[in-house]
């Protein structure tokens, strides 16, 4: 297997470091990348939730994923709309559902 070409962009920074420091740097960079990816995903989820909130009306039927039962889809009727949640009636019980969990609007 051929060795990948060495990127010379950071060679002046990486060459003076020993193996332990390089491993630590790798862990820090990996963690920071994960944090940035999560921030981007959260921003996209919030943007999608706002789009969903604009489409939902009181009395409309929605489908959402229930967090407690491993993502089971549940159909319910909307009885209230809030900034980041909707209040729904499921089987005679009222509950609040995050807009991020809404999967379909009927």
VOSE-449772 format. One record per residue: x, y, z of N, C-alpha, C in turn; residue number from 1. Coordinates in steps of 0.02 Angstrom, whole numbers, always signed. Each point is the difference from the previous one (the first is absolute). Layout:
<atoms>
<atom><n_px>X</n_px><n_py>Y</n_py><n_pz>Z</n_pz><ca_px>X</ca_px><ca_py>Y</ca_py><ca_pz>Z</ca_pz><c_px>X</c_px><c_py>Y</c_py><c_pz>Z</c_pz><k>NUM</k></atom>
...
</atoms>
This chain:
<atoms>
<atom><n_px>+42</n_px><n_py>-59</n_py><n_pz>+0</n_pz><ca_px>-42</ca_px><ca_py>+59</ca_py><ca_pz>+0</ca_pz><c_px>+45</c_px><c_py>+62</c_py><c_pz>+0</c_pz><k>1</k></atom>
<atom><n_px>-15</n_px><n_py>+45</n_py><n_pz>-44</n_pz><ca_px>+41</ca_px><ca_py>+60</ca_py><ca_pz>-6</ca_pz><c_px>-14</c_px><c_py>+49</c_py><c_pz>+56</c_pz><k>2</k></atom>
<atom><n_px>+51</n_px><n_py>+33</n_py><n_pz>+21</n_pz><ca_px>-7</ca_px><ca_py>+51</ca_py><ca_pz>+52</ca_pz><c_px>-30</c_px><c_py>+62</c_py><c_pz>-31</c_pz><k>3</k></atom>
<atom><n_px>-48</n_px><n_py>+32</n_py><n_pz>+33</n_pz><ca_px>-29</ca_px><ca_py>+61</ca_py><ca_pz>-27</ca_pz><c_px>+52</c_px><c_py>+56</c_py><c_pz>-2</c_pz><k>4</k></atom>
<atom><n_px>-10</n_px><n_py>+45</n_py><n_pz>-46</n_pz><ca_px>+46</ca_px><ca_py>+57</ca_py><ca_pz>-5</ca_pz><c_px>-4</c_px><c_py>+43</c_py><c_pz>+62</c_pz><k>5</k></atom>
<atom><n_px>+57</n_px><n_py>+21</n_py><n_pz>+24</n_pz><ca_px>+2</ca_px><ca_py>+39</ca_py><ca_pz>+61</ca_pz><c_px>-21</c_px><c_py>+72</c_py><c_pz>-16</c_pz><k>6</k></atom>
<atom><n_px>-43</n_px><n_py>+26</n_py><n_pz>+42</n_pz><ca_px>-22</ca_px><ca_py>+69</ca_py><ca_pz>-8</ca_pz><c_px>+51</c_px><c_py>+45</c_py><c_pz>+34</c_pz><k>7</k></atom>
<atom><n_px>+30</n_px><n_py>+43</n_py><n_pz>-38</n_pz><ca_px>+53</ca_px><ca_py>+43</ca_py><ca_pz>+27</ca_pz><c_px>-27</c_px><c_py>+63</c_py><c_pz>+33</c_pz><k>8</k></atom>
<atom><n_px>-65</n_px><n_py>+10</n_py><n_pz>-2</n_pz><ca_px>-29</ca_px><ca_py>+61</ca_py><ca_pz>+27</ca_pz><c_px>+13</c_px><c_py>+7</c_py><c_pz>+75</c_pz><k>9</k></atom>
<atom><n_px>-5</n_px><n_py>-54</n_py><n_pz>+37</n_pz><ca_px>+9</ca_px><ca_py>+3</ca_py><ca_pz>+73</ca_pz><c_px>+65</c_px><c_py>-34</c_py><c_pz>+23</c_pz><k>10</k></atom>
<atom><n_px>+44</n_px><n_py>-15</n_py><n_pz>-46</n_pz><ca_px>+60</ca_px><ca_py>-38</ca_py><ca_pz>+20</ca_pz><c_px>+44</c_px><c_py>+40</c_py><c_pz>+48</c_pz><k>11</k></atom>
<atom><n_px>+4</n_px><n_py>+66</n_py><n_pz>-7</n_pz><ca_px>+41</ca_px><ca_py>+39</ca_py><ca_pz>+45</ca_pz><c_px>-28</c_px><c_py>+0</c_py><c_pz>+71</c_pz><k>12</k></atom>
<atom><n_px>-66</n_px><n_py>-10</n_py><n_pz>+7</n_pz><ca_px>-31</ca_px><ca_py>-3</ca_py><ca_pz>+66</ca_pz><c_px>+6</c_px><c_py>-70</c_py><c_pz>+29</c_pz><k>13</k></atom>
<atom><n_px>-9</n_px><n_py>-51</n_py><n_pz>-42</n_pz><ca_px>-3</ca_px><ca_py>-69</ca_py><ca_pz>+25</ca_pz><c_px>+69</c_px><c_py>-32</c_py><c_pz>+11</c_pz><k>14</k></atom>
<atom><n_px>+50</n_px><n_py>+20</n_py><n_pz>-37</n_pz><ca_px>+65</ca_px><ca_py>-33</ca_py><ca_pz>+6</ca_pz><c_px>+31</c_px><c_py>+6</c_py><c_pz>+70</c_pz><k>15</k></atom>
<atom><n_px>-4</n_px><n_py>+56</n_py><n_pz>+35</n_pz><ca_px>+32</ca_px><ca_py>+4</ca_py><ca_pz>+66</ca_pz><c_px>-37</c_px><c_py>-40</c_py><c_pz>+54</c_pz><k>16</k></atom>
<atom><n_px>-61</n_px><n_py>-24</n_py><n_pz>-13</n_pz><ca_px>-39</ca_px><ca_py>-34</ca_py><ca_pz>+51</ca_pz><c_px>+20</c_px><c_py>-74</c_py><c_pz>+5</c_pz><k>17</k></atom>
<atom><n_px>-3</n_px><n_py>-26</n_py><n_pz>+62</n_pz><ca_px>+12</ca_px><ca_py>-72</ca_py><ca_pz>+8</ca_pz><c_px>-65</c_px><c_py>-38</c_py><c_pz>-9</c_pz><k>18</k></atom>
<atom><n_px>+3</n_px><n_py>-66</n_py><n_pz>+4</n_pz><ca_px>-57</ca_px><ca_py>-43</ca_py><ca_pz>-14</ca_pz><c_px>-58</c_px><c_py>+12</c_py><c_pz>+49</c_pz><k>19</k></atom>
<atom><n_px>+15</n_px><n_py>+8</n_py><n_pz>+63</n_pz><ca_px>-52</ca_px><ca_py>+12</ca_py><ca_pz>+51</ca_pz><c_px>-37</c_px><c_py>+65</c_py><c_pz>-14</c_pz><k>20</k></atom>
<atom><n_px>+38</n_px><n_py>+52</n_py><n_pz>-19</n_pz><ca_px>-32</ca_px><ca_py>+64</ca_py><ca_pz>-15</ca_pz><c_px>-42</c_px><c_py>-5</c_py><c_pz>-64</c_pz><k>21</k></atom>
<atom><n_px>+23</n_px><n_py>-38</n_py><n_pz>-48</n_pz><ca_px>-38</ca_px><ca_py>-9</ca_py><ca_pz>-62</ca_pz><c_px>-66</c_px><c_py>-37</c_py><c_pz>+13</c_pz><k>22</k></atom>
<atom><n_px>+2</n_px><n_py>-51</n_py><n_pz>+44</n_pz><ca_px>-61</ca_px><ca_py>-36</ca_py><ca_pz>+17</ca_pz><c_px>-49</c_px><c_py>+46</c_py><c_pz>+36</c_pz><k>23</k></atom>
<atom><n_px>+26</n_px><n_py>+41</n_py><n_pz>+46</n_pz><ca_px>-42</ca_px><ca_py>+48</ca_py><ca_pz>+35</ca_pz><c_px>-31</c_px><c_py>+50</c_py><c_pz>-48</c_pz><k>24</k></atom>
<atom><n_px>+40</n_px><n_py>+24</n_py><n_pz>-46</n_pz><ca_px>-24</ca_px><ca_py>+48</ca_py><ca_pz>-51</ca_pz><c_px>-55</c_px><c_py>-33</c_py><c_pz>-42</c_pz><k>25</k></atom>
<atom><n_px>+11</n_px><n_py>-62</n_py><n_pz>-19</n_pz><ca_px>-50</ca_px><ca_py>-36</ca_py><ca_pz>-40</ca_pz><c_px>-66</c_px><c_py>-5</c_py><c_pz>+37</c_pz><k>26</k></atom>
<atom><n_px>+3</n_px><n_py>-18</n_py><n_pz>+65</n_pz><ca_px>-61</ca_px><ca_py>-5</ca_py><ca_pz>+40</ca_pz><c_px>-36</c_px><c_py>+66</c_py><c_pz>+5</c_pz><k>27</k></atom>
<atom><n_px>+38</n_px><n_py>+54</n_py><n_pz>+11</n_pz><ca_px>-30</ca_px><ca_py>+66</ca_py><ca_pz>+6</ca_pz><c_px>-34</c_px><c_py>+21</c_py><c_pz>-66</c_pz><k>28</k></atom>
<atom><n_px>+34</n_px><n_py>-12</n_py><n_pz>-55</n_pz><ca_px>-28</ca_px><ca_py>+19</ca_py><ca_pz>-65</ca_pz><c_px>-62</c_px><c_py>-41</c_py><c_pz>-16</c_pz><k>29</k></atom>
<atom><n_px>+2</n_px><n_py>-64</n_py><n_pz>+15</n_pz><ca_px>-57</ca_px><ca_py>-44</ca_py><ca_pz>-12</ca_pz><c_px>-60</c_px><c_py>+23</c_py><c_pz>+41</c_pz><k>30</k></atom>
<atom><n_px>+12</n_px><n_py>+17</n_py><n_pz>+63</n_pz><ca_px>-55</ca_px><ca_py>+23</ca_py><ca_pz>+43</ca_pz><c_px>-28</c_px><c_py>+66</c_py><c_pz>-25</c_pz><k>31</k></atom>
<atom><n_px>+42</n_px><n_py>+45</n_py><n_pz>-22</n_pz><ca_px>-23</ca_px><ca_py>+65</ca_py><ca_pz>-26</ca_pz><c_px>-40</c_px><c_py>-9</c_py><c_pz>-64</c_pz><k>32</k></atom>
<atom><n_px>+21</n_px><n_py>-46</n_py><n_pz>-43</n_pz><ca_px>-38</ca_px><ca_py>-14</ca_py><ca_pz>-61</ca_pz><c_px>-69</c_px><c_py>-27</c_py><c_pz>+18</c_pz><k>33</k></atom>
<atom><n_px>-4</n_px><n_py>-45</n_py><n_pz>+48</n_pz><ca_px>-64</ca_px><ca_py>-27</ca_py><ca_pz>+21</ca_pz><c_px>-46</c_px><c_py>+55</c_py><c_pz>+27</c_pz><k>34</k></atom>
<atom><n_px>+28</n_px><n_py>+46</n_py><n_pz>+39</n_pz><ca_px>-40</ca_px><ca_py>+55</ca_py><ca_pz>+28</ca_pz><c_px>-27</c_px><c_py>+44</c_py><c_pz>-57</c_pz><k>35</k></atom>
<atom><n_px>+43</n_px><n_py>+17</n_py><n_pz>-48</n_pz><ca_px>-22</ca_px><ca_py>+42</ca_py><ca_pz>-56</ca_pz><c_px>-55</c_px><c_py>-35</c_py><c_pz>-41</c_pz><k>36</k></atom>
<atom><n_px>+8</n_px><n_py>-65</n_py><n_pz>-13</n_pz><ca_px>-51</ca_px><ca_py>-38</ca_py><ca_pz>-37</ca_pz><c_px>-66</c_px><c_py>+0</c_py><c_pz>+37</c_pz><k>37</k></atom>
<atom><n_px>+2</n_px><n_py>-9</n_py><n_pz>+67</n_pz><ca_px>-61</ca_px><ca_py>+1</ca_py><ca_pz>+40</ca_pz><c_px>-33</c_px><c_py>+69</c_py><c_pz>-1</c_pz><k>38</k></atom>
<atom><n_px>+40</n_px><n_py>+53</n_py><n_pz>+1</n_pz><ca_px>-29</ca_px><ca_py>+68</ca_py><ca_pz>-3</ca_pz><c_px>-35</c_px><c_py>+11</c_py><c_pz>-67</c_pz><k>39</k></atom>
<atom><n_px>+31</n_px><n_py>-23</n_py><n_pz>-54</n_pz><ca_px>-30</ca_px><ca_py>+7</ca_py><ca_pz>-67</ca_pz><c_px>-65</c_px><c_py>-39</c_py><c_pz>-4</c_pz><k>40</k></atom>
<atom><n_px>+1</n_px><n_py>-62</n_py><n_pz>+26</n_pz><ca_px>-60</ca_px><ca_py>-42</ca_py><ca_pz>-2</ca_pz><c_px>-56</c_px><c_py>+31</c_py><c_pz>+42</c_pz><k>41</k></atom>
<atom><n_px>+17</n_px><n_py>+28</n_py><n_pz>+58</n_pz><ca_px>-50</ca_px><ca_py>+31</ca_py><ca_pz>+43</ca_pz><c_px>-30</c_px><c_py>+61</c_py><c_pz>-34</c_pz><k>42</k></atom>
<atom><n_px>+41</n_px><n_py>+40</n_py><n_pz>-34</n_pz><ca_px>-25</ca_px><ca_py>+59</ca_py><ca_pz>-35</ca_pz><c_px>-47</c_px><c_py>-21</c_py><c_pz>-57</c_pz><k>43</k></atom>
<atom><n_px>+18</n_px><n_py>-54</n_py><n_pz>-36</n_pz><ca_px>-43</ca_px><ca_py>-25</ca_py><ca_pz>-54</ca_pz><c_px>-66</c_px><c_py>-26</c_py><c_pz>+28</c_pz><k>44</k></atom>
<atom><n_px>+2</n_px><n_py>-35</n_py><n_pz>+57</n_pz><ca_px>-61</ca_px><ca_py>-25</ca_py><ca_pz>+32</ca_pz><c_px>-45</c_px><c_py>+57</c_py><c_pz>+21</c_pz><k>45</k></atom>
<atom><n_px>+29</n_px><n_py>+53</n_py><n_pz>+27</n_pz><ca_px>-40</ca_px><ca_py>+58</ca_py><ca_pz>+21</ca_pz><c_px>-32</c_px><c_py>+35</c_py><c_pz>-60</c_pz><k>46</k></atom>
<atom><n_px>+38</n_px><n_py>+5</n_py><n_pz>-55</n_pz><ca_px>-27</ca_px><ca_py>+31</ca_py><ca_pz>-60</ca_pz><c_px>-57</c_px><c_py>-42</c_py><c_pz>-29</c_pz><k>47</k></atom>
<atom><n_px>+8</n_px><n_py>-66</n_py><n_pz>+0</n_pz><ca_px>-53</ca_px><ca_py>-44</ca_py><ca_pz>-24</ca_pz><c_px>-61</c_px><c_py>+3</c_py><c_pz>+46</c_pz><k>48</k></atom>
<atom><n_px>+12</n_px><n_py>+7</n_py><n_pz>+66</n_pz><ca_px>-55</ca_px><ca_py>+5</ca_py><ca_pz>+47</ca_pz><c_px>-40</c_px><c_py>+64</c_py><c_pz>-12</c_pz><k>49</k></atom>
<atom><n_px>+33</n_px><n_py>+55</n_py><n_pz>-17</n_pz><ca_px>-36</ca_px><ca_py>+62</ca_py><ca_pz>-15</ca_pz><c_px>-43</c_px><c_py>-8</c_py><c_pz>-62</c_pz><k>50</k></atom>
<atom><n_px>+25</n_px><n_py>-36</n_py><n_pz>-50</n_pz><ca_px>-39</ca_px><ca_py>-12</ca_py><ca_pz>-61</ca_pz><c_px>-62</c_px><c_py>-43</c_py><c_pz>+17</c_pz><k>51</k></atom>
<atom><n_px>+9</n_px><n_py>-49</n_py><n_pz>+43</n_pz><ca_px>-56</ca_px><ca_py>-43</ca_py><ca_pz>+21</ca_pz><c_px>-51</c_px><c_py>+42</c_py><c_pz>+38</c_pz><k>52</k></atom>
<atom><n_px>+24</n_px><n_py>+43</n_py><n_pz>+45</n_pz><ca_px>-46</ca_px><ca_py>+41</ca_py><ca_pz>+40</ca_pz><c_px>-42</c_px><c_py>+46</c_py><c_pz>-44</c_pz><k>53</k></atom>
<atom><n_px>+29</n_px><n_py>+25</n_py><n_pz>-55</n_pz><ca_px>-38</ca_px><ca_py>+43</ca_py><ca_pz>-45</ca_pz><c_px>-55</c_px><c_py>-38</c_py><c_pz>-37</c_pz><k>54</k></atom>
<atom><n_px>+9</n_px><n_py>-65</n_py><n_pz>-10</n_pz><ca_px>-50</ca_px><ca_py>-41</ca_py><ca_pz>-36</ca_pz><c_px>-55</c_px><c_py>-27</c_py><c_pz>+45</c_pz><k>55</k></atom>
<atom><n_px>+14</n_px><n_py>-8</n_py><n_pz>+65</n_pz><ca_px>-48</ca_px><ca_py>-31</ca_py><ca_pz>+46</ca_pz><c_px>-55</c_px><c_py>+50</c_py><c_pz>+18</c_pz><k>56</k></atom>
<atom><n_px>-60</n_px><n_py>-25</n_py><n_pz>+2</n_pz><ca_px>-58</ca_px><ca_py>+38</ca_py><ca_pz>+23</ca_pz><c_px>-34</c_px><c_py>-38</c_py><c_pz>+56</c_pz><k>57</k></atom>
<atom><n_px>-35</n_px><n_py>+35</n_py><n_pz>+43</n_pz><ca_px>-37</ca_px><ca_py>-33</ca_py><ca_pz>+54</ca_pz><c_px>-55</c_px><c_py>-43</c_py><c_pz>-33</c_pz><k>58</k></atom>
<atom><n_px>-4</n_px><n_py>-62</n_py><n_pz>+23</n_pz><ca_px>-48</ca_px><ca_py>-47</ca_py><ca_pz>-28</ca_pz><c_px>+29</c_px><c_py>-46</c_py><c_pz>-53</c_pz><k>59</k></atom>
<atom><n_px>+60</n_px><n_py>+17</n_py><n_pz>-25</n_pz><ca_px>+30</ca_px><ca_py>-44</ca_py><ca_pz>-50</ca_pz><c_px>+29</c_px><c_py>-62</c_py><c_pz>+34</c_pz><k>60</k></atom>
<atom><n_px>+6</n_px><n_py>-53</n_py><n_pz>-39</n_pz><ca_px>+26</ca_px><ca_py>-63</ca_py><ca_pz>+27</ca_pz><c_px>+73</c_px><c_py>-6</c_py><c_pz>-20</c_pz><k>61</k></atom>
<atom><n_px>+41</n_px><n_py>-21</n_py><n_pz>+48</n_pz><ca_px>+72</ca_px><ca_py>-8</ca_py><ca_pz>-12</ca_pz><c_px>+22</c_px><c_py>-70</c_py><c_pz>+19</c_pz><k>62</k></atom>
<atom><n_px>+57</n_px><n_py>-19</n_py><n_pz>-27</n_pz><ca_px>+33</ca_px><ca_py>-62</ca_py><ca_pz>+21</ca_pz><c_px>+67</c_px><c_py>+20</c_py><c_pz>+30</c_pz><k>63</k></atom>
<atom><n_px>+16</n_px><n_py>-29</n_py><n_pz>+57</n_pz><ca_px>+64</ca_px><ca_py>+16</ca_py><ca_pz>+32</ca_pz><c_px>+31</c_px><c_py>-63</c_py><c_pz>+28</c_pz><k>64</k></atom>
<atom><n_px>+66</n_px><n_py>+3</n_py><n_pz>+10</n_pz><ca_px>+36</ca_px><ca_py>-56</ca_py><ca_pz>+29</ca_pz><c_px>+3</c_px><c_py>+8</c_py><c_pz>+75</c_pz><k>65</k></atom>
<atom><n_px>-20</n_px><n_py>-53</n_py><n_pz>+35</n_pz><ca_px>+1</ca_px><ca_py>+2</ca_py><ca_pz>+73</ca_pz><c_px>+70</c_px><c_py>-19</c_py><c_pz>+24</c_pz><k>66</k></atom>
<atom><n_px>+28</n_px><n_py>+40</n_py><n_pz>+43</n_pz><ca_px>+68</ca_px><ca_py>-11</ca_py><ca_pz>+24</ca_pz><c_px>+4</c_px><c_py>-60</c_py><c_pz>+47</c_pz><k>67</k></atom>
<atom><n_px>-49</n_px><n_py>-7</n_py><n_pz>+44</n_pz><ca_px>+3</ca_px><ca_py>-50</ca_py><ca_pz>+53</ca_pz><c_px>-4</c_px><c_py>-72</c_py><c_pz>-26</c_pz><k>68</k></atom>
<atom><n_px>-37</n_px><n_py>-11</n_py><n_pz>-53</n_pz><ca_px>-10</ca_px><ca_py>-69</ca_py><ca_pz>-23</ca_pz><c_px>+44</c_px><c_py>-17</c_py><c_pz>-60</c_pz><k>69</k></atom>
<atom><n_px>+57</n_px><n_py>+30</n_py><n_pz>-5</n_pz><ca_px>+47</ca_px><ca_py>-18</ca_py><ca_pz>-52</ca_pz><c_px>-17</c_px><c_py>+27</c_py><c_pz>-69</c_pz><k>70</k></atom>
<atom><n_px>-34</n_px><n_py>+55</n_py><n_pz>-4</n_pz><ca_px>-14</ca_px><ca_py>+32</ca_py><ca_pz>-65</ca_pz><c_px>-63</c_px><c_py>-25</c_py><c_pz>-34</c_pz><k>71</k></atom>
<atom><n_px>-48</n_px><n_py>-27</n_py><n_pz>+38</n_pz><ca_px>-63</ca_px><ca_py>-23</ca_py><ca_pz>-29</ca_pz><c_px>-40</c_px><c_py>+60</c_py><c_pz>-25</c_pz><k>72</k></atom>
<atom><n_px>-29</n_px><n_py>-5</n_py><n_pz>-61</n_pz><ca_px>-39</ca_px><ca_py>+54</ca_py><ca_pz>-28</ca_pz><c_px>-70</c_px><c_py>+1</c_py><c_pz>+30</c_pz><k>73</k></atom>
<atom><n_px>-24</n_px><n_py>+60</n_py><n_pz>+18</n_pz><ca_px>-65</ca_px><ca_py>+8</ca_py><ca_pz>+30</ca_pz><c_px>-37</c_px><c_py>+55</c_py><c_pz>-38</c_pz><k>74</k></atom>
<atom><n_px>-65</n_px><n_py>-10</n_py><n_pz>-13</n_pz><ca_px>-42</ca_px><ca_py>+51</ca_py><ca_pz>-31</ca_pz><c_px>-39</c_px><c_py>+35</c_py><c_pz>+54</c_pz><k>75</k></atom>
<atom><n_px>-7</n_px><n_py>+66</n_py><n_pz>-6</n_pz><ca_px>-35</ca_px><ca_py>+39</ca_py><ca_pz>+50</ca_pz><c_px>-29</c_px><c_py>+63</c_py><c_pz>-32</c_pz><k>76</k></atom>
<atom><n_px>-45</n_px><n_py>+33</n_py><n_pz>+37</n_pz><ca_px>-30</ca_px><ca_py>+62</ca_py><ca_pz>-23</ca_pz><c_px>+28</c_px><c_py>+58</c_py><c_pz>+40</c_pz><k>77</k></atom>
<atom><n_px>+17</n_px><n_py>+54</n_py><n_pz>-35</n_pz><ca_px>+30</ca_px><ca_py>+59</ca_py><ca_pz>+31</ca_pz><c_px>-54</c_px><c_py>+40</c_py><c_pz>+35</c_pz><k>78</k></atom>
<atom><n_px>+13</n_px><n_py>+19</n_py><n_pz>+63</n_pz><ca_px>-47</ca_px><ca_py>+42</ca_py><ca_pz>+37</ca_pz><c_px>+32</c_px><c_py>+65</c_py><c_pz>+23</c_pz><k>79</k></atom>
<atom><n_px>+65</n_px><n_py>+7</n_py><n_pz>-9</n_pz><ca_px>+35</ca_px><ca_py>+62</ca_py><ca_pz>+18</ca_pz><c_px>+68</c_px><c_py>+4</c_py><c_pz>-33</c_pz><k>80</k></atom>
<atom><n_px>+21</n_px><n_py>+61</n_py><n_pz>-17</n_pz><ca_px>+64</ca_px><ca_py>+10</ca_py><ca_pz>-34</ca_pz><c_px>+40</c_px><c_py>+50</c_py><c_pz>+42</c_pz><k>81</k></atom>
<atom><n_px>+62</n_px><n_py>-18</n_py><n_pz>+15</n_pz><ca_px>+45</ca_px><ca_py>+43</ca_py><ca_pz>+38</ca_pz><c_px>+63</c_px><c_py>+14</c_py><c_pz>-41</c_pz><k>82</k></atom>
<atom><n_px>+48</n_px><n_py>+35</n_py><n_pz>+28</n_pz><ca_px>+60</ca_px><ca_py>+19</ca_py><ca_pz>-37</ca_pz><c_px>+39</c_px><c_py>-59</c_py><c_pz>-26</c_pz><k>83</k></atom>
<atom><n_px>+12</n_px><n_py>-50</n_py><n_pz>+43</n_pz><ca_px>+40</ca_px><ca_py>-57</ca_py><ca_pz>-21</ca_pz><c_px>-35</c_px><c_py>-67</c_py><c_pz>+11</c_pz><k>84</k></atom>
<atom><n_px>-63</n_px><n_py>+1</n_py><n_pz>+21</n_pz><ca_px>-37</ca_px><ca_py>-61</ca_py><ca_pz>+12</ca_pz><c_px>-72</c_px><c_py>+8</c_py><c_pz>-24</c_pz><k>85</k></atom>
<atom><n_px>-33</n_px><n_py>-57</n_py><n_pz>-8</n_pz><ca_px>-72</ca_px><ca_py>+0</ca_py><ca_pz>-12</ca_pz><c_px>-32</c_px><c_py>-43</c_py><c_pz>+53</c_pz><k>86</k></atom>
<atom><n_px>-61</n_px><n_py>+20</n_py><n_pz>+20</n_pz><ca_px>-37</ca_px><ca_py>-41</ca_py><ca_pz>+47</ca_pz><c_px>-48</c_px><c_py>-42</c_py><c_pz>-40</c_pz><k>87</k></atom>
<atom><n_px>+0</n_px><n_py>-66</n_py><n_pz>+12</n_pz><ca_px>-41</ca_px><ca_py>-46</ca_py><ca_pz>-38</ca_pz><c_px>-43</c_px><c_py>-40</c_py><c_pz>+48</c_pz><k>88</k></atom>
<atom><n_px>-53</n_px><n_py>-30</n_py><n_pz>-28</n_pz><ca_px>-43</ca_px><ca_py>-44</ca_py><ca_pz>+38</ca_pz><c_px>+8</c_px><c_py>-70</c_py><c_pz>-29</c_pz><k>89</k></atom>
<atom><n_px>+22</n_px><n_py>-46</n_py><n_pz>+42</n_pz><ca_px>+11</ca_px><ca_py>-69</ca_py><ca_pz>-20</ca_pz><c_px>-41</c_px><c_py>-44</c_py><c_pz>+47</c_pz><k>90</k></atom>
<atom><n_px>-50</n_px><n_py>-33</n_py><n_pz>-27</n_pz><ca_px>-40</ca_px><ca_py>-46</ca_py><ca_pz>+40</ca_pz><c_px>-33</c_px><c_py>+33</c_py><c_pz>+60</c_pz><k>91</k></atom>
<atom><n_px>-22</n_px><n_py>+62</n_py><n_pz>-8</n_pz><ca_px>-32</ca_px><ca_py>+36</ca_py><ca_pz>+54</ca_pz><c_px>+47</c_px><c_py>+35</c_py><c_pz>+48</c_pz><k>92</k></atom>
<atom><n_px>+65</n_px><n_py>-9</n_py><n_pz>-9</n_pz><ca_px>+50</ca_px><ca_py>+32</ca_py><ca_pz>+43</ca_pz><c_px>+35</c_px><c_py>+56</c_py><c_pz>-38</c_pz><k>93</k></atom>
<atom><n_px>+13</n_px><n_py>+55</n_py><n_pz>+35</n_pz><ca_px>+37</ca_px><ca_py>+56</ca_py><ca_pz>-30</ca_pz><c_px>+74</c_px><c_py>-9</c_py><c_pz>+16</c_pz><k>94</k></atom>
<atom><n_px>+42</n_px><n_py>+15</n_py><n_pz>-50</n_pz><ca_px>+72</ca_px><ca_py>-1</ca_py><ca_pz>+11</ca_pz><c_px>+34</c_px><c_py>+48</c_py><c_pz>-47</c_pz><k>95</k></atom>
<atom><n_px>+59</n_px><n_py>+23</n_py><n_pz>+19</n_pz><ca_px>+39</ca_px><ca_py>+45</ca_py><ca_pz>-41</ca_pz><c_px>+51</c_px><c_py>-40</c_py><c_pz>-40</c_pz><k>96</k></atom>
<atom><n_px>+9</n_px><n_py>+20</n_py><n_pz>-64</n_pz><ca_px>+47</ca_px><ca_py>-34</ca_py><ca_pz>-44</ca_pz><c_px>+44</c_px><c_py>+53</c_py><c_pz>-31</c_pz><k>97</k></atom>
<atom><n_px>+65</n_px><n_py>-12</n_py><n_pz>+0</n_pz><ca_px>+48</ca_px><ca_py>+46</ca_py><ca_pz>-32</ca_pz><c_px>-12</c_px><c_py>+0</c_py><c_pz>-75</c_pz><k>98</k></atom>
<atom><n_px>+7</n_px><n_py>+59</n_py><n_pz>-30</n_pz><ca_px>-10</ca_px><ca_py>+5</ca_py><ca_pz>-73</ca_pz><c_px>+51</c_px><c_py>-40</c_py><c_pz>-39</c_pz><k>99</k></atom>
<atom><n_px>+57</n_px><n_py>-14</n_py><n_pz>+30</n_pz><ca_px>+52</ca_px><ca_py>-39</ca_py><ca_pz>-33</ca_pz><c_px>-24</c_px><c_py>-72</c_py><c_pz>-11</c_pz><k>100</k></atom>
<atom><n_px>-43</n_px><n_py>-25</n_py><n_pz>+44</n_pz><ca_px>-24</ca_px><ca_py>-69</ca_py><ca_pz>-4</ca_pz><c_px>-57</c_px><c_py>-9</c_py><c_pz>-50</c_pz><k>101</k></atom>
<atom><n_px>-30</n_px><n_py>+53</n_py><n_pz>-24</n_pz><ca_px>-56</ca_px><ca_py>-5</ca_py><ca_pz>-47</ca_pz><c_px>+26</c_px><c_py>-24</c_py><c_pz>-67</c_pz><k>102</k></atom>
<atom><n_px>-30</n_px><n_py>-55</n_py><n_pz>-26</n_pz><ca_px>+24</ca_px><ca_py>-28</ca_py><ca_pz>-63</ca_pz><c_px>-48</c_px><c_py>+11</c_py><c_pz>-58</c_pz><k>103</k></atom>
<atom><n_px>-64</n_px><n_py>+9</n_py><n_pz>+14</n_pz><ca_px>-49</ca_px><ca_py>+7</ca_py><ca_pz>-54</ca_pz><c_px>-59</c_px><c_py>+42</c_py><c_pz>+23</c_pz><k>104</k></atom>
<atom><n_px>-26</n_px><n_py>+41</n_py><n_pz>-45</n_pz><ca_px>-59</ca_px><ca_py>+40</ca_py><ca_pz>+14</ca_pz><c_px>-54</c_px><c_py>-21</c_py><c_pz>-48</c_pz><k>105</k></atom>
<atom><n_px>-57</n_px><n_py>-22</n_py><n_pz>+27</n_pz><ca_px>-56</ca_px><ca_py>-23</ca_py><ca_pz>-42</ca_pz><c_px>-51</c_px><c_py>+56</c_py><c_pz>-9</c_pz><k>106</k></atom>
</atoms>
